[in-house]
Amino acid sequence: MRSTGAGLNTQSATSRLPLAVQVAICRLFLRTPIGRGMGELLPTTLDESALIQHHDSPPQRWAGITAEVLLACGGSGPPYYRPITEALAGALPHARTLVVPRAGHDALNRAPQHLVDALADFFTTPVTSQRARS
């Protein structure tokens, strides 16, 4: 769990703590209900990592996707999310990006109102209006 967390959240202050401190924090976290749930999901990270590696390619690979797409990332999330979403949006013909202020990688779990509003707008605005704003 420590390696996964430090690798995904390189911007986090905890990723710079000594290894023993990070392991101790993880052990404490695993005693909480949320930590137990995340601990149970940990084995899936190997499968997810393999899928990510398998599908790693230039953004242009996805240029054939013609659906209206909203690519969102948290403004406080890992710093590599934003350039990835921007590169994908540049390759997809009908995509736009949304950086959710003060949100991490788990913004959907926390559902801040400004994210809910942006998603509601995306899903309820006619396609032609979305294109005009992109």
Secondary structure as the mmCIF struct_conf table of DSSP 4:
data_model
#
loop_
_struct_conf.conf_type_id
_struct_conf.id
_struct_conf.beg_label_comp_id
_struct_conf.beg_label_asym_id
_struct_conf.beg_label_seq_id
_struct_conf.end_label_comp_id
_struct_conf.end_label_asym_id
_struct_conf.end_label_seq_id
HELX_RH_AL_P HELX_RH_AL_P1 ARG A 2 LEU A 8
TURN_TY1_P TURN_TY1_P1 THR A 10 GLN A 11
BEND BEND1 SER A 12 SER A 12
HELX_RH_3T_P HELX_RH_3T_P1 ALA A 13 ARG A 16
BEND BEND2 LEU A 17 LEU A 17
HELX_RH_AL_P HELX_RH_AL_P2 LEU A 19 PHE A 29
TURN_TY1_P TURN_TY1_P2 LEU A 30 ARG A 31
BEND BEND3 THR A 32 THR A 32
HELX_RH_AL_P HELX_RH_AL_P3 PRO A 33 LEU A 41
TURN_TY1_P TURN_TY1_P3 LEU A 42 PRO A 43
HELX_RH_AL_P HELX_RH_AL_P4 THR A 44 HIS A 55
HELX_RH_3T_P HELX_RH_3T_P2 PRO A 59 TRP A 62
TURN_TY1_P TURN_TY1_P4 ALA A 63 GLY A 64
BEND BEND4 ALA A 67 ALA A 67
STRN STRN1 VAL A 69 GLY A 74
TURN_TY1_P TURN_TY1_P5 GLY A 75 SER A 76
BEND BEND5 GLY A 77 GLY A 77
TURN_TY1_P TURN_TY1_P6 PRO A 79 TYR A 80
HELX_RH_AL_P HELX_RH_AL_P5 TYR A 81 ALA A 91
BEND BEND6 LEU A 92 LEU A 92
TURN_TY1_P TURN_TY1_P7 PRO A 93 HIS A 94
STRN STRN2 ALA A 95 VAL A 100
TURN_TY1_P TURN_TY1_P8 PRO A 101 ARG A 102
TURN_TY1_P TURN_TY1_P9 HIS A 105 ASP A 106
HELX_RH_AL_P HELX_RH_AL_P6 ALA A 107 ARG A 110
HELX_RH_AL_P HELX_RH_AL_P7 GLN A 113 THR A 124
BEND BEND7 THR A 125 THR A 125
HELX_RH_AL_P HELX_RH_AL_P8 VAL A 127 ARG A 133
#
